[in-house]
Amino acid sequence: MKHTLRAFALGLLTATSLLAFAYSQQDLNEAKATELSKEDAKALLKEKGYVVLTENKWTKLTEEASSVKETNTNTQDKEETDQKATQDDTSESSKVNAYKLSIQEGMVPEDISQALAENNIIEDAEAFRQYLTENEFSRYIQIGEYTVVDQMSFLEIAKIITR
């Protein structure tokens, strides 16, 4: 038993010595060579489909987006007012069906298209779901409440719910 324990300890000492020797012989420049420069990192990110922005550019874009959002809200309010006025002027037979779509966290395109179909905004829920998926609108759906009417095209509805 004593010899077995000594042999085991000698094996551990030998393995540790070999690992220490290999580590000491490793070239430190080799490890630094794998670090990417800023340009290489940007190129790699762009290749993967990401956009690289400085903090200033990001701030400007978010400010522009918020101002566009406010403009769109004002425009939508005007359009809704115009639509309501138009609806009042039209006869009962050509009445436009409007629906306030509420998109909540966790909703998927199937839920949204089903809600629109149930409220007679669209005729085919599956076709609208496929449209959102195939045209990559499903990735950009935003949480919120949106007013949609039955005379809108799939593209118009998709643009509204993706802002």
Secondary structure, DSSP 8 states (H G I E B T S, - for coil): -HHHHHHHHHHHHHHHHHHHHHHHHS-HHHHHHTS--HHHHHHHHHHTT-----HHHHHHHHHHHHHHHHHHHHHHHHHHHHHHHHHHHS-GGG---EEEEEE-TT--HHHHHHHHHHTTS-S-HHHHHHHHHHTT-GGG--SEEEEEETT--HHHHHHHHH-
